Amino acid sequence: MPSINWEAVGAIAQLLGDLVVGVTLVYLAAQVRQGNRVARLQVRQRMVEQAERELYAQMANPAVSFANVKAGALSEEEQARLALFLIAFMRQREWEWFQLHDGAIGEDVYKAYQEVIAIHLGTTRGRKWWTVIGRFAFNSEFVAEVDELLAKTADSTYLRDIRAWENA
């Protein structure tokens, strides 16, 4: 009767165990990559939905946006509406900044969404709101980045241009 080489059996079992571990690690890596991709897609979807909500809110009440470029002083109600809009608007931009730093979105996506800051804060009134009260409600690193953006950005005429584009 032949004897069983237990060392060989143990070596084969060890090899099979190592193979199973390797296959499991490859599978888990694929799952993590897929999970990360889904998370990035969900972040992008939320960004699109938030941008649409901002646009729809402005369509429902364009006076809030136009208050940013209105000649003369604003009424208390106009000031409150504009300030609250700017807080909500900038809170979304800050959330996008956090998503960039968490690796959920890339620099290219972030920059595309950040460009709109210059539209709302790039006006004289928007810059004043940011300097006097707005900047104190946000992350200091985000504030520094917005300050840098505004320092290198000319005054925005976008909201005024909206009123005049058809006659151009």
Sequence and secondary structure as in RCSB ss.txt:
>XXXX:A:sequence
MPSINWEAVGAIAQLLGDLVVGVTLVYLAAQVRQGNRVARLQVRQRMVEQAERELYAQMANPAVSFANVKAGALS
EEEQARLALFLIAFMRQREWEWFQLHDGAIGEDVYKAYQEVIAIHLGTTRGRKWWTVIGRFAFNSEFVAEVDELL
AKTADSTYLRDIRAWENA
>XXXX:A:secstr
     HHHHHHHHHHHHHHHHHHHHHHHHHHHHHHHHHHHHHHHHHHHHHHHHHHHHHHH HHHHHGGG SS   
HHHHHHHHHHHHHHHHHHHHHHHHHHTTSS HHHHHHHHTTHHHHHSSHHHHHHHHHTGGGGS HHHHHHHHHHH
HTS    HHHHHHHGGG 
